[in-house]
Amino acid sequence: MNRTHPSLQRQLWQQTWPMALGVFSLLGFQLVDSAFIARLGTAPLAAQSFTFPMAFLIIGVQVGIGIAIAALISRALGAGEEARARRLGSLVLVGGSLLIAALCIALWLWQMPIFRQLGADDSLLPLIRRYWGPQLLAAWVGAVLYFGYSLFRAHGDTRLPGKLMVLTSLINLALDPLLIFGLGDWSGLGLPGAAWATALAFTLGLGVLAWRLRQTDWLATVGLIDEARTSTRPFMGIAGPAMISQLMPPLAAMLATAIVADLGETAVAAWGLASRLETVSLMVVLALTMSLPPWLGRCYGGGDWQQIRRLMTLATKVVVIWQLGLGVVLALLAPWVASLLAGNPDVRVELAMLICGLLPSYALLGVCMLVVSASNALGWPLRAMVMSCVRLFVCYLPCLWLGAQWGGVLGIAIGAAVGNALAGALAWGLYSRSLGNAGKVEANTVCISK
């Protein structure tokens, strides 16, 4: 059995800890957002929860583009094509920003039929509308900021993105209570104040990122048209399946919200808080999906499959041990965590049930997420897309629906946990098979060269 070299563990730690800290702060302020909003009442919290699937849709597109940025640029750098990497950086920053802007405009124009389809009643629609405009602005600025982060990660710099995530999170936390609840005689903006706080924080972070980019030579202004003609096809070969993979979770979130909406407003509010807690608890997994693919991409560009195996084995061990330990602790503390996050007693009870059922299962969900992210970096985007599809529509949603039919909120928690466990096991099996096939190709290549 191969043992992981200590230097590899140290390198993975150095690459991942800034992103883990940044992801924790970024997702932590989103959880605090929801906790502040919960103090406004169940209706504002439910209104925010109905926007989550649409927000995940935007994030899915931006992450798909970010995956392509990191994969193509890291491969170009691994192959010694620095000039091409600069051209790619410029193209994706401009094109990605325009694409997200078009998506945000479309979601604003079609918001009412979308939210009605998700199950929002007429009493919540005016509240959602006031929140959705500034939230879309915040989403666009955040997407542009994310593309900048992807560029830095592709060049092996995870420290600046991590620091900026912490900075924007702290700014958001400072602005949240002021803009939501007001100060002195000013009563604040209520629910829209949370979105405006995020938009202002991301704008300040984008300013710092733009200033730092001007000090690098990672962008180009010439040869972009020719590069676009050359790279559009390989870019879409990665970004297309990656975006489809990333768009599946928002679609699944919409369907899951519709399932939960049948159980009532308190169930939707509890589900929204559980979704926020899910992303925070997965901070290490999310950090690894950001820091590991550029490293894997450089290994892939250099043909170093042995290093790829070592990296993935180490990362998987970290994910399983961390998520299982954290999940068990949070499950034991579920009543206290629910009391901290929710103001309504009914929401607290249902949130505690969701925490107990869901959190331990994120160990195997994390394995699935890691495999999907790595597959995009290793030239298997279609397999990544298949794994995402199977996770959500074969494992997660059917189990969620069956759980809802069987036992309400408790059934949903158990059903989602079973779906996560099935998804993790299937994803690891598919990855192991793909890696075995890659190893056979590598061995044949070595024999031929000899």
N, C-alpha and C positions, 0 to 999 in steps of 0.2 A: 504494500500500500504506500503510495507516495505521500510524503509529509510536505506541508506548505512551508516554504522557506521564510524565516523571520523577516527578511528584508522585503518580501512581497507583502506580508501583513502590514509592515510599516508604511510601504508606499500606498497601499490601499487605504490605510487610515489617514494618511496625509492628504490624499485626493478626496476622501469622502467626508471627513469631519467638518470642513467649512460648509459644504453643501448640506450636511445634516443639521448644523446649527442654523443655517439660513432657512431651510425648509421648515424646521421646527418653529422659528420665529414667524415665518410667513403664514403657515397654517395655524399657528397659535393665535395670531391676531384675528384670523377668520373665526376661530372658535369663540374668542372673546367678543367679537362682533355679535355673534348669535346669542351669547350670554347677556350682553347689554340689551339686545333687542327683546330677549325674553322678558326683561323687566318692563317693557312697554305693554306686554299682554300676549295672550295666545294668538290673537288675530295677526298682529305684525310678524310674529315668529312663523306662523303658517304661511303668510304672504311671502316672506323671504324664502321659505322652504320650497315653494312652488317655482321660484326662479332658479333653483340649483341645477335642474337638468339643462336649462338653456345656457347657464354659465359654464357647465361642464362641456357643452357643445363647442363653445368658443375655445375653451382650454384644450379640447381634443384636437381642433384644427391647429392651434398654435404649437402644441406638443408634437404633432405629426411633422410640421415644418421644422421644428427644432431638432427632431431626430434626424431629418435629412441633412440639416446644416452640420450637425456634429459628425454624422457618418461620412459625408462626402469630404468635408474639410479635413477631418482627421486622417482619412485615407490618402488624400492628396499630400498632406504633410508627411505621412509615413512613406510615401513614394518619392519624396523630395521635390514635389511640385508646388513650391511656395507661391509663385506668381498666380497659378490657377486658384490656390486657396484664397488669395486676396480677392480675386474676381468673384468667386463664389460667395464670399462674405458680403460684398456689396449688393449682389443680385438678390440674395435671400432677405436681407434687411429691408430693401425697398419693396420687393414683391410681396413678402409676407405681411408687411404693414398695410399695404393696399387691400390684400385679400381679407384680412381681419376687419378692416373698416367697412368693406362691402357686406360682410356677414352681419356686423352689428347693425347696420342700417336696415337690412332685411328683417332682423329679429325685432327691431323697433316697429316697423311698419305692420308686421303680422302678429304682434304680441297678443291681442285679444283672442283671436281664434285659437292660438297655441295654448294659452293658459286655460281657456275654457275646456279644451280637449284634455288637459291634464287633470281636470276636476275642480278647478277653482270656481267658487260660486260668485254671484253678482256682488255680494257684500265685500269680497276681498279684491275684486278687480280694480277699483279706484286706488286702493292702497298699493297694489302691485305696480300700477302705472306710474305713480309718483316715485317709486323706488327704482323702476327699471331703466329710466333714462340715464341718471347718473351712474347706475351700475354698469350700463353698456359703455359709457365713457371710461370708467375705471378699467373695464375689461380690455378695451383697445389699448390704453396706455400700458397696462400690465403685459399685454401680448408683445408689444414692441420692446418692452424692457426684457422680456423672456428671450426674444430673439438675440438681443445683445448678450445675455447670459450664455446662450448656446454658442455664440461665437467665441467667447472667452474660454468656455469649457473645451471646445474643439482644439484650442491652442494650449490646453493643459493647465489653464489658470482657473482654479475653483475658488480661490480665496476672495477675489473681488466680488463675484456673484454672491457668495455667502455673506460677505460684509454688507452688501447693499440690501440683501433680503432682511438682515437684522435691522439696518437703518430704517428702511421703509416700514417695517413692522412697528418699530418704536414710535415713529412719527404717527402712524395710524392709531396706535394705542393712545397717544397723547390727544389726538384730535377727536377720537370716538366719543368720549363722554361730553365733550364741549359741543360738538355738532348734533349729537343725538338728543341730549337733555338740556343743553343751553347753559347759560351762566347769568346769575343775577336775575334781572327782569326779563331777559330773553329766554323764551321757553325752548329754543332749539328747533331742529328740523324733524325730529322724530326718526322714523325708519329711513328716509332718504339721507339723513345725516351720516349714516354708516357708509353709504356708497360714496358720498362726497369726501369723507375722510380718506377712504382708500384711493380715490382718484388723485387727491392732492399729494398723498404719500408717494404713489407711483410716479407722479410727474417730477417730484424732487429727485427721486432715484434715477429717473431717465436722464435728467440733467447731469447728474454726476457721471453716469455711464458714458454719455456723449462726450463729456470733457476728457474722460480717461481714454476713450477710443481715439481721440485726436492725437494722443501721445504714442500710439502704436502705428505699425505699418501693415495692419491686417486687412485694409480695404484698398480697393483700386477704383480708378475713374476712367481708365482706358481699356479697350478690348472687351467691354461688357456685352455688346451685341453679339459678337462672335462666340463668346463664352456661353451666352444664353442659348444660342443655336446648338452648341455642342453638348451642353450639360442639362438641358431641359428634360431630355428623355431619361438619363440615369437619375436625375433628381426626382422626377415623378415616379420612377420605378421604386424608389425608397419612400418618398413622401406620400404617394398615392395609397399604397397598402397601409403605411403607418397612420395616415389620417383616417382611413376607414377603421383601422384598429382602435384609434383614439375616439372616433365618433360612436363606436358601439357602446361604450359606457354611458354617454349622455342619453342615447336611445334607450338603453336598459334602465337608466335612472328615471326617464319619463314613464316607462311602463311600470317600474317599481312604485313610483309616486302615485300612479293611477290605482295600483293595487292597494296601497296603503290608504289612499283617500277614501276608499269604501268603508274604512274602519272609523272615520271621523276626524275632526279637526285636531284633537289632542294627539291622535296617532301620527298625523302629518307633522305636527310640531316636534314630537319626540323623534320621529324618523329624520327630520332635518338636523336636529342636534346630534343624533348618532352619526349622520353622514359627516358632519364637521369633525367629530371626535375620531372617526375612522381615518380621515386624512392626516390628522395630527399623530395618531398612533402609528401610522405607516411612514413616519418621517425618515427613518433609516433606509427603508426600501426605496422611497422616492429619491433620497440622496444618492443611493447606489445606482438607480436608473439614470441619474444625471452624470455622475462621475465615471462610471464604469464603461459605458459605450464608446466614448472617445478613445479610451485606453485599448479596448478590444478592437476598435477600428484601426488603430495604428498597428496592432499585432496582426490583424487580418491583412492589412496592406503589406506588411513585411513577411507574411506567410508563417508566423510563429504560432502554430496550433497548440504546441505544448504549453506555452505561457497562457493561452486562452483557457485551456482546461484547468490549470492551476487557479487562475483568477475566478472562474465561475464556481469551482468547488469551494474556495474560501468565502466568496460572497454568499453562496447559498447557506453555508454553515452559520454565518453571521445573521442572516435573515431569520432562519428558523429559531435559533437560540434567543435572539432579541425579541422577536414578535411573540413567541410562546410565553416567555417570561413576563413580558409587559402585559400580554392579554390576561394571564392568570391573575396578576396583581390587580389590574383594573376591574376584573370580574369580582374579585373579593371586596373591592372598595366601591362597587357599583352604587349602592345607596347614597354614599357620601358624594361621589362624583355627580350623580344625578341631582342631588340637592344643591350643589354648587352651580350647576349650569341652568337649571330650570326653576321658575318661580311657581308655576301651577302644580299643585300636588298630584293631579292625574297625569300630567306630563312626566313628572318625576318617576312615578311608578312604572310607566311604560318605557321610559328611557333606561331605567335600571335593568329591566328585562332584556332590552336590546343589547346593552353592554355585556351582560352575562353570556348571552348566546353568541354574539358576533366576535368580540375582541380576541378570544383565543384562536379562532379560525383564521385570523389574518396571518398566521405563520405560513400556512400553505397558500393563501392568497398572495403573499409576498413572493413566494417562489415563482408563482405564475407570472407576476408582474416583472420579475427579474429576467425570466426566460424570454418573455415577449420583447423586452428592451434589448437584451443581448442579441436576439435573433435579427433585429433590424441592423445592428452594427456588423453582424457576421455574414451579411449578404443573403439572409433568408426572410425577406419582408413578407412574402406570401404565407410562409409558415407562421410568422408572428400574427398575421391577420386571422388565419384559421384558428390559432390558439385563443385569440381574443373572442372570436365568434363562439367557439365552443364553451369558453368560460361563462359567458353571459347568457347565451340563448339555449344552451344544452344543459348546463349545470345550474347556474344561479337563478335565473328567472323561473324555470319550472319548479324548482325546490321552494322558492319564495312564494309562488302562487299556491302550491300545495299546502305550505305551512299556514298561509292566511286562511285557507278553507278549513284547515283542521283545527287551528287554535288561536286565531286572532293575532295580537301583537307577539305573544309568546311563540306562536307557530311561525310567524315571520322570522323571528330571531333564530329559531332552530333550523328552519328551512334554508335561510341565507348561509348559515354556518356550514351546513352539509354541502351546499353548492360550492362554497369556497374551498372546502377540503377536496372535493372531487376535481375541481379545476386545477389545483396545485399538483395533484398526483398525475393527472393527464398531461399537463404541460411539461413536467419533468421527464415523463416517459418519452414524449415526442422530442424533447431537446436531446436526451441521451441517444436516441436513435439517429438524429441528425448529426450529432458529433461523431458517432461511430462511423457513419458514412463518410464524413469529412476526413476521419483518420485513415480510412481505406484509400481514399483518393490521394492523401498525403503520402502514404506508404508506397503506393504505385508510382507516384511521381519521383520519389527518392530512388526506387529500383531502376526506373527508366534512365534517370540521370547518371546512375552508376554504370 
